[in-house]
């Protein structure tokens, strides 16, 4: 090529467009052009022209990469081996991370599924879409202080989706797996996908094993399946088939798996590979979940193998992520599914365990292999990133930003703040609230009481130290940022529940006050929802205290019984129980561990009239590291 460049005179640059334009078909023009050059120059010209089509084709292919977007369901940040799991076997996804970039601070736009999926499809905050809970959402209940806002029951058709943008650019678009963004008239086919397998309005599969149906309903596109076939395997096969059938044209494959969502069902041959589960103790030890993880990894491996077999790997962007954190609380058989440790809590919570997710992106030649990115990013960023990577034109106005500068390590993101708005009570026990991450700090605001918690999440990954008292000015600033964003995004707010009945009295007269219903006051005291704890814990400050609201229908005299745990060396705290201007005192004794609960009886109280009451628990003296753990308080009517 260098020789040809030296042999061709400058005048070729002028005549070349004419020679090979439509006008060159005129014999006189072609003959005139050929007379201008020697034989040697014409040979060089032929070399250039024979090379040009290959250049043009390469440029076209490079500018139109294929895209495979794999979204797992309820998969936690720590569930992949490459993210630190010591139990789960994920060799294919681990290899993917070695071939691309692994993000350590990637976030879902919501702690539950549908809103995050909507954010992926549109690049917009769920609050702006008014789709802030799983669909159709949890109904309001008498035990909830606030009522949820009315939310959209589907992704609106007037929103521009990622599939629509790809389709307009000539891509073949397929959705294989969970949709959960609307039913009839609002499915994948109506939102830009050429075809859909498995996706409808439901959030859980009708069955993980074929036949894929229940109660005369059938998962779309999966009507014909051999009995006993496993759903995750099937979706991997369908994805591989999609790649093979569309290998000659650009494609966008959206592969949102149902795994590893409940119900916990897995292949028996895979379950047998893992040790039997013992008592859940905050570590990953669920063999059914581990088997589901392995099937998910195998399905991803099928996709990667198909790309290799059809020589598409070099020109395909592959993304793997999850829609929210892992399920770390009890919700059906074989749960908790996983532990998100060292992150706090899990699905349904605005703490890191509920919203921080794995994110792996591979794009050979564009993203350096085996790289780790510590920049905070969010699911709203996938839409603008893929649109920019494929050079797609769109009128959409996403809230996210393109990640290409960090993916290519060519620049920084011009954004500092990430936001969440969750005006709902989650099935997992999470309370309604909102959050903002600004730089290395994160503020959570809870809607019931206005309580604010501040964490330095860059240093305090487990959100164990609330800095709200130490940095009141920062709390104020971030609170103002959060309020301004909520207004700009049109976030719907909650309203008071006039039918609120806290901790109602049972038919036998007993009033039970579980730890999960407590309102915590102070800085460190918190409710720990994981089943091996299920307690008010981190009671390391004497100034922290708790209160419980309850409803008495039949007044009388009640014996107070509390389930208390106290570790060795922390006994001796003096605690005051107070209700209806009556006080009881308890000296906490060691029980052999903070989660080794024993019943204690501080005394009796008398409620003179029906109505709503508040019981407070306040330390008066704390000689040890912590006051105690408190699982529940029971008011038992005294026999007359």
N, C-alpha and C positions, 0 to 999 in steps of 0.2 A: 504493500500500500504506500509506503514511503517513496519507493521508486516511481510509482505512478504519479504521485504528487509533484515530483521534480520534473517529469516529462511533459505534463500538461500545462500549456501557457495560460496566462491570466485570462485571455480572451474567451477560453472555454467557459468561464463562469458566466459570461454574458450569453453565449449561444446555447449552453446546455439546456436551460428551460425551454427555449424555442424548439430545439431539436427533438425533445421528447415530450413536447406538448401535443395537444390534438392537431395543431397546425402542421406538425412534422409528417403527417400522413400525406401532405401534398408533395408529390415527387420532386418538384423543383426546389422546395425548401430543404428537403432532405439531401438532395444532391449538392446543393450550394453549401450546406454545412459540412458534408464529408470532404469537399475540396479544400476546406480550410486547414485540415490536419494531415500530418504524415501518417504512414502505416503504424509506426511505433507509437504515435500519440493515440491513434484509434484503438490499439491494443490496450493501452493504459486506460482509455475511456471505458472500454468493455469491462475491464477489471473492476472499475469503480461501480459501474451500473450493475454488475452481477452481485456486488457486495451490498448495494443499497437496499434491496428487498429484505435481506437478513437483518440489517440494522433496523429497518422500519418495523419488522415483525417483532424483534426483541424489545424495541421501545414500547410497542403496543402491549405486549405481554407484561412487561415490567410495570406499566402504568395501570394495569387491570388485574391485580392479584386476586386469586380466589380467597374466600374467607370461610373458616370453620369456627363457629362460636359455640363452645360447649359450656353449658351452665348446669352445675349440680344443684340438687335441692337439699337444703339444710345441712350442707357439708361445712364443718367447722374449720377455722383458720389453722388449727394444729392437727388436722386429720391426715394430711399427706406425710409420707416419710420425709420428703424434702423440706417439710415445714416442722419436722421434729417428732412425728409420731414414732413410737417404738413398737407399736402393735400392728398397725395397718400396713399391708403390702401393696405398694403402688408403683411398681417399676416403670411402667409406661409413662405415667405423669411425671415421675422423677426424671426420666430421660428427657421428656419435653422441657423441663425446667433447665436442664443442662444444655439444651440446644437453643435456649432463648433467654428471656429475662423473667426473674421471679420477683414479685413485689412483696415487700414485707408489711406495708401499711396501706393495703387496699381495703376499701370499705364498700359495703352494700348501701344503697340509698335508704333502706328501711330494715328493721329487725325481723320483718316477716316477708313472705314471698311476693305476692302480686305487685305491690308498689315497686319493688326492685326490678321486677321483670318489665314493668311499664317504663321505668327509667332507662333500662337497657334499650328498649325499642324506640324511645323518643329522645333520649339524652336530657330529659327534663326531671326536675325535682318532683317527687310524688305529690308534694303539697300543691304545686302549680297545676297538676293534673286532677286534683281533688280525688286521688286514689291512694289513700294512706293506710289501708288495712288489707288483709287477705280478703278475697271475695268469696261469698257475699259479706263476710265480716261477722264478728261476734255481736249478738244482740245486747242491748242494754239490760241490766239486771238490778234487782233491788239492793244487792250488796255493793254496788258501785256508787260512789259519791257524785260522779259526773256522768253526763250523757254524751255519747259520741256525736260528732256532726254527721249529717247525711253525706255519704260519699258516692261517687260514680260507681256503677256496677259493671262497668266495662271500660276498656280503653276506647276513648271517643274516636269515631271514624274520621273526624276532621284533623286528627293529629297525624303528622307525617312520620311514618315509621322507617326504621332502618331498612326493612325489606322493600318498602316502596321506593326508596332512594336507589337501592341496588337494582330493582326491577326496571326503573326508568333508564338506567345506564346499560341495560341489555343483559343483566345477570339473570341466571336461573336461580330462583329462591325456593328453598325447601325448609319446612319446619317439621322436625321429627322429635316428638316427645311432648312434654307438658306445656300447655298454653296458659290457662288460668287467668285470662284477661278478658273474658266475655264468652257468652254462649252463641246461640244461633244468630247469625247476622253480624257477629263481632269476632269471628274466629280468625285463624291465620290467613285463610283464603281472602277474607275481606280486608286484611291489613297488609297486603303486598306479597304474600307467598303464593307461588304457583301451585303448590300442593302441600298437604298436611297429613301426617301420620301420628295418631295418638293424642292430638291436642284438642281440648274442648274447655268447657267452663270449670271442670273439676280440678281440685288441687291435689288430690291423691288418686292413684291408679285404681280402677275398678277391681283389678287383680294384678298381682305381681307374677302370677303363673297363668298360662293359657288354659282354658279360653279366657280372653280378656274382656269379661263382661260380668254384670251383676244386676239382678232385678230387671231383667229384660232390656238392659242398656248395654251398649257395646262401645269399646274404644275405637274411634274412627281409623280406618285403614288397617286394622288388626283383626278383622273378622276371621280370616283364615290362618290358623296357627296350630301346630301340633300340640296336643294336650301335654301340659307339663313344661312347655317352653318358658324360659324366664324372660321377663319383660326387658330388663336392662341388656341382656344378650341380644334380644330381637332388635332393639333400637340401634345397637351397634352394627348389626348386619344391614339394617335398612340404610343407615348412614353410609356404609361402605358401598352399597349398591347405588346410592345417589351419586357418589363421587365417580364411580365407574361409568355411569350413564351420562354424566355431564363433563367428562374429562376433556372434551374438545371445545368447550365454551366456558366462559367465566361463570362461577357460581358462588352463591352465598348459602351456606348450610348452617342453620340454627338448630342446635342439638341440645335442647333443655331436658335433661333426664328427670325422671320421677325419683330416682334414687338420690339420696339415701333417706328420703322422707318416710315417715310412718305410713302404713304398718310395717314393723320390722319383719320382713320376710326375705329369706335368702336361700340359695341352693344348699342342700344338705351336704354335698361333697365339699363345699367350701367352708361351711360352718365347722365341719369336723377337723379342719386344719388348725383351728384356734383353741386355746385352752378354755375350759368351761368357766363361765363367769362366776365370780364370787360376789360378795357383798360390795356394792358400789361404794367406792371410797374417794371419789374425786379424780380417779385415773381412768384412762381408756382401757376397758376390760370387757367389752361387749362382743362376744364371738359372732352374733348375728349381724351386728353392724359392721364388724370387720369383714365378714363375707360379702356384704352388700358393697363395701368399699372396693373389695377385690374385683367384683363383677363390673363395677363402674370403671375401674382402671383397665380391665380387659376390653371393655367396649371402646374406651379411648384408644387403646392399642390397635384395635381393628381399623379405626379411622386413620391413624398414623400410618399403618401398613398399607392401606389403600392408596394413600397419597404417594407413598414410596413406589408401589407397584406401577402406578400410572405416571410416574415421573412428574408429579405435581408438587412435590415437597418444596422445591426452591421458589415456587411462585404462589405459595399459599400462606396466608396469615392464620395461625391457629391460636385461639384464646381459650383458656380454661379458667372458670371462676365459679362462685356460688352465689345464691340469692340472699343468704343471711347466715348467721352463725349457727353452729351445731346445737342440736337439741340436748340440753344438759339437765333437764328436769323430767319428772315422771309424766308421761302422756301416752298411756296405753301399754300393752304387753312389751316386754323386752326393752323397756326404757328405764333410765336415761340412755339415749343412744350413744353419747360420747361425752368427753370432758374437753373443754376448751382451754384448760390451764396451759400457760400461766394467765390467760385472759380471764376476766371476771364475768361470771354468769354465761348466758347463751341466748339462743333464739328467743325473741319476744322482749328482750331487754336492750336499753340504750347504752349499756356498758359494752366494753370492747368485745366481749365474747358473743354479743348478739349482732354486731354489725361489721366486725373486721373479718375479712374473708381471704382465701387464697386467690391470687391472680398470676397467671403465667401466660406470657405472650411469646410466640416464636414466629420469626419472619427471616429466613436465611438471607444473608447479604445485606439486610437492613438493620437487624438487631444483633448486637454482638452476643455470641454464645456464652452461657454460664455466667451471666451477669445478674446482680442483685440490685434492686432499686428500693431505696428507703423513703421515697417521696410519697406523701399521702395523696391517694387518688380515690376516685369513687366510680360507681357503676354508671353514673351519668356521663362519664368521659368516654365510654366505649363508642357511642354514636359518632361524635365528632372525630374521634381517632380513626375509625374505619372509613368514614367519609373522606377524610383528608388522605389516608393511605391509598385509597383507590381513586383519588381525584374525582370524586363525585360532586356534581352540582346539585344544590338543594336550596329550597326556600325556607327550610327548617331553621329554627332559632333555638338550638339546644342550650341548656344551662351549663353543660359540661364543657371541658376544654380538650383539645387534641393532645394526646400523650406522645405524639411523634418526637418532640424535642428530647424527652427523657428516654424514649425507646431507642432512638438513634444516638443518644448521648451527645446531642448537638446543642443543647440549651436547657433552660429551666422553664418550669410552668409559671405563668404570670397569675398566680392565684394563691391565696393564703388560707381561705376559710372554706370549710365544709359544713353542711347543715343537715339536720334531721328533724322531722316533725311527725310525731306519732300520738295523735289524740285518741288513743284507744287503750283498753285493758286487754292484755294479751292472754291467750290460753295458758301460757307458761308461767303467768304470775307477774309479768312486767306491768308497771303502772304507767299511765299516760304522761308524756312529757316531750321535750324537745332538747336538742343538743347542738352545740357548735364546736368544731375543732378549729382553732386559730393558732397556726404555728405549732408549737409543742404542747399547747394547753388545750384542754377540753372542758367545757362547761355543760352540765346537765341541769335542766330546770324541770321540776315535776309540777304538773298542772293542779293536782288536788290541793296542795298547800303553798305552792310558790317556792318550795325548798330548792336551793341551788347547791350543787356540788362541783368543785373545781379540782382537776387532776392534771399533773404534768405527765401526759401519757408517753412522752419520749423516754422519760426516766422511770416512770412508775407504770409499767405495762399492766400490772394487775389492778390498777386503780384502788390501791389500798390506803392511800393517804389523801384525805380531803383537805384541800388548801384554802377553802373558802374563808376561814377566819384569818388566815395569814395574809391573804392577798385580796382584801375587799374591793380595792380599786379595779383590779383586773376582773373580778366578778361583775362589777358594775359595767365595765366597758364591754365585756363579752355578752352580758345580758342585753345591753342596748343593741349590739350587733344582731343578736338573735331576733329581737323584737322587730328591728327594721327589715330583716330578711323575711320574716313571717308576713309582714304587711306587704312587701313587694311581691312575694310569691302568691299572695291571696290565700294564705293558710287558713283553713276553717278551724274554729276554736270550739271547745267543749262548753256545755251549759250545765247548770245545776240539775241534779236528779231529784225531783220532788217526791219520788217513791223510794228514796234511799232508806233502807232498814239495816243498820250495821249489826252484825253478830246477834241475830234474833234468839230469843229464848226458845229452847226446845220444848216439846210437849210434856216431858217429865219435869220441866222447871229448870233444867240445867242451862247455864249460859257458858259457852266455850269461846275463849279468846285466843285464836291461833296466832303465832308469831307473825305470820304473813299479813295479818290485818292491822298490825301496829303502825302507828306513825312515829318515826324516829325524830328526835330533837338533838341538836348538837352536831358534832363533826364526824366522829368515827363509827358510832353505833350504826349497825345496818342489819337488814334481814338477809339471811343466806339461804337461798331457795333450794339448793341441791339436796336430794332426799336424805343423804347421809348426815346432813346438818339440819335443815328445816328449822332454823332458829334465829333469834336475835343474838348476834355475835359481834366481835370486835368492840366489846364494851370495855375499852381500855382507858376511858376518861371518866372521871367522877362527875363531870358536868353534863355528860350525855344522859338522856333519859327517854322513856317511851310512854306512849299513851294509847289506850284502846277505847274505841267507842262501842257501845253495846245497847241493846234494846230490851227492856224488861217489861214483860206483859203481866206477870203475876208477881207482885212484890212479896217481900218476906225477909227472913234471915238466911244468909248463905255462908257456907264454909268456903274459904278461899284455898285453893290448892294450885301450886305452881310446879311445872316440870323444869328443874334447874340442873345445870351441869357446871362443874367447876374443876379446873385442872389443879394438880398438885402445886403448892406454893402460892396459890391465889385465894385461898380461903380467908374468911374473916371480914369480908365486905358487909357493911350494914346498909340494907335497902328498905325504903319506905314505899308501901303500897297505899294509895289514897283514892277514895271514891266517896262521893256524896258527903264531903267534910268529915270522913272517917279515915283514920290512919292505922296501918298495921306495920310492924317492923319485923324484918327478917335478917338474921345473921347467916350469911352464906357459908356452907361447909364444903370442903373438898369432896368430890364424888369420884375422883380417879381419872377425870378427863372432861373437857368442856362439852363433848358430845355424849357423855355418859350421864343420862338424865335420870334424876330421882325425884319423886314427888315430895314437896315440902308444904307445910301448912302454917302460914303466918297468922291465921286467926279467922274471925268472923266479921261480916258486915251486914247491915240491915238496910234494905231499900224500902222506903215507906210508900212509894207510889209508882204506878206504871210510868214508862217514859224512856227517854234516851239519856244515857249516862256516859261518863268518861272515867276510866280507871288509869291512874298514872303510876309509873314505877320509876323511882328516883334514888340513885345512890346517895348516901350521906357520908360514907367513909369507905375508902378503897386502899387497903394496905398492900395488895399484890399487883401483879401485872394487869389483871383484868377483873372486872366485877363478877361476871358469871355469863353463861349462856342461858337463854330463856326460850323454851319451845312453845309453851302455852300456859294459860291461866284458866282454870275452870271454877266457876261459882256454882256450888252444889247446894240446892235448897235443904235447909235443916229440917229434919223430921219434927213435926209438931207433937 
